[in-house]
Amino acid sequence: MRQRLLAAPVVQAPDPWRRIAYAPVGGLVGIGFASHPGSGQDLVMVLSHDGQGLFDAATGEKIARNRDAGPEDSSRDADPALWCPGLGPVAGSRVRIAGLFGGGLHTTSGDGWKLEVVTPAWPNERVLLSRDGGLPHTGPHGERWWHIFHSNYSELRAAGFSPSGQTLAVATSSDLTLWTRGAGQSRSSSD
């Protein structure tokens, strides 16, 4: 199994998934999902040592920023439930965060997609996407499972689906990568 995982190259996620954003975020601590109160669209909250950012998950566009978040907003002691205050269209709400201090995101989409983080060559983690239970040992790479992200340059903070299952996010200590299967235009800095 280890050799099989090591041999699998990073590939694009299969249809209908599209990578729509890669955003450098130095000192990233964690991420969480929220829903736009008007449209229901997925939003991604990013918490870093420099504050908070809110991204539209359909386009990858940063739609709100708070550089003045106090230390209470980014520390583990802020709340044992791992949350941060919302901003922009979700101001006044609380957003659950997964990352450096714990927590977790959804590992299944609810309609057959599954995400796994594996570490065949510690400390570099790999993110695997599979369809209909296509675990790495049950089918060929690129047909039932895909190695879509390799964290070999920064520490993996969190990986998972939005509650709607329409967005997939991978966060490291230095960046955020988003995939969507919803509508929107890409604002990716590189593909």
C-alpha positions in Angstrom: 0.0 0.0 0.0 2.8 2.5 0.9 4.6 1.9 -2.4 1.3 2.4 -4.3 0.6 5.7 -2.6 4.2 6.9 -3.1 4.0 6.1 -6.8 0.8 7.9 -7.4 1.5 11.3 -9.0 -0.5 14.5 -8.2 -3.3 14.8 -10.8 -6.2 17.1 -11.5 -9.4 16.3 -9.7 -11.9 14.5 -12.0 -15.1 16.1 -13.4 -17.2 17.7 -12.1 -14.5 19.2 -9.8 -12.6 22.3 -10.9 -9.7 23.9 -9.0 -10.7 27.5 -8.8 -8.3 29.0 -6.4 -4.9 28.9 -4.9 -4.3 31.7 -2.4 -1.1 32.3 -0.5 -1.9 32.9 3.2 1.1 33.2 5.4 0.7 31.9 8.9 -2.6 30.1 8.1 -4.0 28.7 11.4 -7.3 27.1 10.2 -10.3 27.3 7.9 -14.0 26.8 8.1 -17.1 27.0 6.0 -20.1 29.3 6.2 -23.1 29.9 3.9 -23.9 33.3 2.4 -27.1 34.4 4.1 -28.6 35.7 0.8 -27.6 33.1 -1.8 -26.7 30.0 0.3 -23.4 30.0 -1.6 -20.4 28.3 0.2 -18.0 30.7 1.8 -14.6 29.8 3.2 -13.3 31.5 6.4 -9.5 31.6 6.7 -7.9 32.4 10.0 -4.2 33.3 10.1 -1.8 35.0 12.5 -2.5 38.2 10.5 -6.3 38.2 10.9 -9.2 36.7 9.0 -10.2 36.4 5.3 -13.5 35.3 3.7 -13.5 33.7 0.3 -16.3 33.0 -2.2 -16.0 29.3 -2.8 -17.5 29.4 -6.3 -15.0 32.0 -7.6 -12.1 31.9 -5.2 -12.4 35.7 -4.7 -11.5 37.2 -1.3 -14.7 39.1 -0.3 -13.8 40.3 3.2 -10.7 40.8 5.3 -10.1 41.7 8.9 -6.4 42.5 9.7 -7.3 43.7 13.2 -8.4 40.4 14.6 -7.2 40.3 18.2 -5.2 37.4 19.6 -8.4 36.1 21.2 -9.7 35.4 17.6 -6.9 33.1 16.7 -5.8 31.4 19.9 -6.9 28.0 21.1 -8.2 29.6 24.3 -10.7 31.7 22.4 -13.3 29.0 22.5 -13.1 25.2 23.1 -15.5 24.8 20.1 -12.9 26.2 17.7 -14.7 29.1 16.2 -14.1 32.6 15.1 -16.4 35.5 14.5 -17.8 36.0 11.0 -17.1 38.9 8.8 -18.5 40.5 5.7 -21.8 38.8 4.8 -21.6 36.5 7.8 -20.7 39.2 10.3 -22.5 38.5 13.6 -22.3 34.7 13.2 -19.7 32.2 14.5 -17.7 30.0 12.1 -16.3 26.7 13.2 -12.6 26.4 12.4 -10.5 23.3 11.8 -6.7 23.5 11.7 -3.7 23.9 13.9 -5.7 23.7 17.2 -7.9 20.7 16.1 -11.3 20.3 14.8 -12.2 18.8 11.4 -14.0 19.2 8.2 -16.4 16.8 6.4 -14.6 13.9 4.8 -17.5 12.9 2.6 -19.7 14.9 0.4 -23.0 13.0 1.0 -23.3 11.8 -2.5 -20.3 9.4 -2.9 -17.2 11.6 -2.8 -14.7 10.9 -0.1 -11.5 12.6 1.0 -8.6 11.0 2.8 -5.3 12.3 4.1 -2.5 9.8 4.1 1.2 10.0 5.1 3.2 7.3 3.3 6.3 9.4 3.7 6.1 11.4 6.9 5.9 14.3 7.4 4.6 15.0 3.9 0.8 14.4 3.7 -1.2 13.6 0.6 -4.8 14.4 -0.1 -6.7 11.6 -1.9 -10.2 12.1 -3.5 -12.2 9.0 -4.3 -15.6 8.3 -5.7 -18.1 5.6 -4.6 -15.7 4.1 -2.0 -12.8 4.0 -4.4 -10.1 3.7 -1.8 -6.5 3.5 -3.0 -6.6 -0.3 -2.6 -9.8 -1.0 -4.5 -9.1 0.4 -8.0 -6.7 2.1 -10.3 -5.3 5.6 -9.6 -7.0 8.1 -11.9 -10.2 6.0 -12.3 -11.6 5.6 -8.8 -9.2 7.6 -6.7 -7.0 10.7 -7.3 -4.0 12.1 -5.6 -5.0 15.8 -5.8 -2.7 17.5 -3.3 0.8 16.9 -1.9 1.8 18.9 1.1 5.6 18.7 0.7 6.4 22.3 1.3 4.2 23.4 4.2 2.3 21.8 7.1 -1.2 20.5 6.3 -3.7 22.3 8.5 -7.1 21.0 7.3 -8.7 19.3 4.3 -12.4 18.6 3.6 -15.7 19.3 2.0 -18.2 22.1 2.8 -21.4 21.0 4.4 -23.1 21.4 1.0 -20.6 19.0 -0.6 -20.0 21.5 -3.4 -16.6 22.8 -2.3 -13.4 21.0 -1.4 -10.7 22.9 0.5 -7.1 22.1 1.4 -5.3 24.4 3.8 -1.6 24.4 4.7 0.4 26.7 6.9 1.1 28.8 3.8 -1.9 28.6 1.4 -5.5 27.7 0.6 -6.5 25.6 -2.4 -10.2 25.4 -3.4 -12.1 23.1 -5.8 -15.8 23.4 -6.6 -18.4 21.6 -8.6 -20.7 24.6 -8.5 -21.1 27.6 -10.8 -18.6 30.4 -10.9 -15.5 31.8 -12.6 -12.0 30.9 -11.6 -9.7 33.4 -9.9 -6.9 30.9 -9.5 -3.4 32.3 -9.5 -2.1 29.1 -11.1 -3.6 25.9 -12.5 
